[in-house]
Amino acid sequence: MQSTVGAGSGPSAGPGPGTTGMVNEAAQVAKERAHAVWDDAKETTRSKLNEQKDAAAQGLGDVAGALRDAAQRRDDGDGLGRLGASAADGLERLSGALRSKDVGTMLRDVESFARQQPVAFFGLALAAGFLAVRFVKSGERRDEEQQTWT
């Protein structure tokens, strides 16, 4: 009589053929769920970025209109009015470009520009960083001035 105790069962036994299939199936389900969550997060982010892009385009259009009005009132032949009108035209073109492109296309365009003109891209990024810092610092100064007057 042979003993069958411990043959293929108990804690020292390896996983059975059914266990491996269950692990693979669970891994596949987890992978599919993670992919679905990632896709949902990407779509939500893209939607929010498109909303912000549209708001920025609207703001640029408003600034362009105000600049054009000011340029028309100022136009007294010294060229300042023409310069303002030209700047307004540029802002309107930028606003139109923002409205007509989605975020993915704009990101691809920026990436392409960065690869074709890395020095110019770095210079623009540096200038944008300096402008952002100046903007933040000017806001801090205004807050400090308001606190001293209240």
Secondary structure, DSSP 8 states (H G I E B T S, - for coil): ----TTSS-STTS---HHHHHHHHHHHHHHHHHHHHHHHHHHHHHHHHHHHHHHHHHHHHHHHHHHHHHHHHHH-SSSSHHHHHHHHHHHHHHHHHHHHHS-HHHHHHHHHHHHHH-HHHHHHHHHHHHHHHHHHHHHHHHHHHHHHHH-
